[in-house]
Amino acid sequence: MSSGKKKSDNQRKWPFRAPSIIKIPQRTINTGRALWRRHIRPIPVLVFTGGGYYGYQHYWGTRELEVAQPALATPTQVALYRSFPTRVISRVWGKINGVDLPTFLRKPLYSLYIWTFGVNMQEAAVEDLHFYKNLGEFFRRRLKPAARPVCSSSCLTSPADGKVLHFGSVKNSEVEQVKGVTYSLEQFLGPHKGNGQGDILRDRLLSHPDNDLFHVVIYLAPGDYHCFHSPVDWSVQLRRHFPGSLMSVSPGVAHRVKELFCLNERVALTGQWEHGFFSLTAVGATNVGSIRIYFDPELQTNTPKYRKGSCHEHCYQGDESGVTLEKGAPLGEFNLGSTVVLVFEAPKDFSFNLKAGQKIRVGEGLGLFS
């Protein structure tokens, strides 16, 4: 009897039944998944957050490179860098920039970008982050009318917000992109007959023996205002589009890659101002394949139909003197951040009132005649 009783007790205990699990209503789980499918697309979010992390690392990495000033990259290293599909990546990034974001995502994503790159939204014409439907609209945001006054006392003003990488006179048709790293002026702008005489492009561009050729390079960081303006009163006579690579143009890379501005895709506008030859060149970069010139709707950059190393030009002298621009007038825009290079003729007593590495804004004076 006792053994039977024990067996009966064991049967009641083993195998024991686990306590009941409290089930979460399926409706709650389905609602969360539906929200994910309906509003949050995994791939764009991952690309944006990953791109933001890359941009953050790239931003701080270039600051370290600026301090270290490393040696020039070898031709093999440059060729390897150029082999990366940066043009395709930039096209994909451009498509993502045009995708409208859900309203509830705009403020947190834009706020992250503002915090990472130090964007001053108080200058924006519209400060409400919900107003910008996509990344492209946010990158190309307009400023308040009084945010960028144009200096009237300076003959030459800054075309963009950014950092001054280098400036000075052009010697022997070699231009410095940063201190000690040069590129060919003729390769950069293309061949020009000019008004002067000589074997090198610099001499041919000068219209008067008492004049000299000057240049200034301004780098636009991701957090800067992305539009560029006319730096002087001038007439644009020719546009040349040079399809090319889309390597980074950050100061760290500019210190390492010789002739970086000649290798990258760029749009060169050339013409005349009161002292002779004048040019403004917008240089593309990684994720900045799109360069827009407001008065030239035919211009298309970073498109598969153009091969690297080619040149496509358009003459604006169909009327008389070309396209006339006033100092401070809106001229064009980038999609993210890049570089603007000015090469111009001026009397020899012209002098820059700049320091390499200083921050500058649209409309601020670049130099004076002594």
C-alpha positions, -999 to 999 in steps of 0.1 A, spaced: 0 0 0 28 24 10 47 18 -23 15 23 -43 8 55 -25 43 68 -32 39 60 -68 6 78 -69 23 108 -53 52 108 -78 27 106 -106 11 137 -93 45 156 -91 63 143 -122 63 154 -149 53 187 -135 35 213 -157 51 247 -162 31 277 -150 9 294 -175 27 321 -197 10 354 -199 4 361 -235 7 396 -249 -23 404 -271 -14 397 -307 -30 430 -317 -2 450 -299 26 431 -317 9 434 -351 4 472 -346 41 477 -340 50 456 -371 25 475 -392 40 508 -380 74 496 -391 62 485 -425 40 515 -431 63 543 -419 99 531 -414 117 516 -443 147 496 -429 171 502 -458 168 540 -459 171 542 -422 201 520 -421 218 539 -450 211 572 -433 223 562 -399 253 544 -414 261 574 -436 258 597 -406 282 575 -386 306 575 -416 303 612 -419 310 617 -382 341 595 -384 352 612 -416 347 647 -401 369 639 -371 394 619 -391 401 648 -414 407 670 -385 434 646 -373 449 645 -409 450 683 -410 472 683 -379 494 654 -390 499 666 -426 508 631 -440 529 625 -471 514 625 -506 496 594 -517 513 572 -542 499 569 -578 488 533 -569 470 545 -538 452 572 -558 443 547 -586 429 524 -559 408 552 -544 395 562 -579 385 526 -586 359 528 -558 323 533 -573 319 567 -558 299 580 -588 273 552 -584 273 557 -546 267 594 -551 238 587 -574 222 563 -549 227 589 -522 210 615 -544 180 592 -548 178 587 -510 180 624 -504 149 628 -525 128 603 -506 102 620 -483 107 611 -446 78 604 -423 69 635 -403 77 619 -369 113 610 -381 123 644 -394 131 662 -362 152 634 -346 172 627 -378 178 663 -387 187 671 -350 213 643 -351 228 659 -382 227 694 -367 244 682 -335 271 662 -355 281 690 -379 272 721 -359 245 735 -382 231 769 -372 194 766 -378 187 801 -364 199 814 -398 175 793 -418 146 809 -434 124 781 -420 136 769 -386 109 742 -382 125 709 -390 92 693 -399 90 717 -429 118 698 -448 103 668 -464 135 651 -473 173 653 -467 178 671 -500 155 700 -489 173 702 -456 207 703 -471 197 730 -496 178 751 -470 176 788 -477 187 815 -452 170 846 -439 174 876 -462 197 895 -437 218 865 -427 245 871 -453 251 908 -460 274 916 -489 305 936 -481 303 968 -502 339 980 -494 356 949 -508 360 944 -546 358 906 -541 336 887 -516 333 851 -506 311 830 -528 303 804 -501 304 796 -464 333 774 -456 370 772 -447 398 789 -466 422 762 -476 446 783 -496 450 816 -515 477 836 -533 491 843 -567 494 817 -595 530 809 -604 539 791 -637 504 779 -642 506 757 -610 480 763 -584 481 752 -548 450 733 -535 466 733 -500 501 744 -489 527 725 -509 502 704 -530 496 717 -565 476 711 -596 478 722 -632 458 753 -641 453 743 -677 442 708 -668 418 723 -642 402 750 -664 409 735 -698 427 753 -727 421 790 -732 433 813 -759 430 844 -736 439 880 -744 476 878 -736 506 861 -751 529 834 -738 535 796 -738 518 790 -704 481 795 -696 488 820 -669 504 845 -693 477 840 -720 449 848 -695 465 881 -684 451 911 -704 475 937 -690 512 935 -680 505 952 -647 481 925 -637 486 892 -620 466 860 -616 453 851 -582 433 822 -567 415 812 -535 401 778 -524 371 775 -501 360 742 -487 323 737 -477 319 712 -448 287 691 -445 273 715 -419 278 747 -440 253 766 -461 253 747 -494 245 774 -519 271 796 -536 268 832 -548 285 855 -573 316 870 -556 318 900 -580 300 919 -607 310 899 -638 299 883 -671 299 845 -675 308 836 -711 317 799 -710 307 769 -690 329 737 -690 317 705 -674 345 680 -666 330 646 -656 354 628 -633 359 610 -600 340 619 -569 367 616 -542 364 635 -509 377 670 -510 381 674 -473 413 691 -461 428 658 -450 424 643 -485 435 675 -502 468 673 -484 474 637 -497 461 636 -533 480 657 -558 458 673 -585 427 663 -566 406 691 -581 416 680 -616 406 644 -610 372 652 -596 341 662 -615 337 699 -617 319 728 -634 341 758 -645 324 791 -653 347 816 -670 343 852 -681 353 888 -675 351 913 -647 363 949 -646 400 938 -642 401 910 -668 397 873 -666 375 857 -639 365 821 -632 345 803 -605 347 765 -604 324 742 -584 342 709 -576 322 678 -568 330 653 -541 317 620 -527 279 621 -523 281 656 -540 278 646 -577 250 670 -582 262 705 -590 234 729 -600 238 763 -618 206 783 -615 208 800 -649 218 768 -668 190 742 -666 207 721 -693 236 712 -670 235 676 -658 263 663 -636 272 628 -624 252 611 -651 261 577 -667 261 592 -702 293 612 -695 326 593 -692 354 604 -669 380 626 -684 357 641 -711 348 678 -714 315 694 -723 312 731 -728 285 756 -735 290 792 -747 268 819 -732 278 846 -757 249 839 -779 235 874 -771 264 897 -765 285 896 -734 271 864 -718 252 860 -685 256 891 -663 258 885 -625 258 910 -597 280 906 -566 261 885 -540 235 871 -564 226 834 -559 245 813 -585 242 776 -577 242 749 -551 257 716 -540 239 686 -526 260 682 -495 294 700 -492 323 705 -515 348 731 -528 347 764 -547 378 777 -565 382 812 -577 409 821 -603 410 857 -614 430 885 -629 436 917 -609 462 945 -606 493 935 -588 485 957 -558 456 934 -549 461 917 -516 440 891 -497 429 899 -461 427 862 -452 444 835 -431 446 799 -442 422 778 -422 399 806 -412 361 803 -415 344 826 -439 308 833 -449 290 844 -481 294 881 -488 324 887 -465 354 905 -481 383 885 -495 407 912 -504 414 949 -513 435 970 -535 463 988 -516 
